[in-house]
Amino acid sequence: MNLYKDLEHVSFFLVKEGNIGIEIWKKPVDTELHQLAGETILQITKQNQLKKWIIDSCDLTFMNPKAQKYWNEKWLAEGINSGIRFIAFVRPSKAVSDITFAETRSLYSKKIKVAEFHTLALAIEWLKSIN
């Protein structure tokens, strides 16, 4: 796993074996920084022709409704257009995040293959198994 870009609130990595992008959130942020992270994923996807991403939100304890709307309504369509076909979500097992994530999982799984894990290692293993 190689560091691609490191920001104060989120880091991006590439796993060459498996051609996987990884986004690891470090702390909760406002909507503008969520959008910056989303745009960064799209840039990395296009530059590296990625189809697989891991979104690790274990340290993202809350996502405001505007940010959630951005990811679900704007980013998803752009992500699909950029070539993303598989997303593994790594997230804590907390009741609040379960409620928030249920809508996202339902929406995303209609468009791309989505899986959910509690560890980064399991998410990487799953995406490496996909050709």
Protein Blocks (a to p, Z undefined) as FASTA:
>chain_A
ZZfbdcfkbccdddfbhpaaddddfbdcdfklmmmmmmmmmmmmmmnopabdcddfklmm
bccfklmmmmmmmmmmmmmmnopabdcddddddfklmmmmmmmmmmmmmmmccdddfbfk
lmmmmmmmpZZ
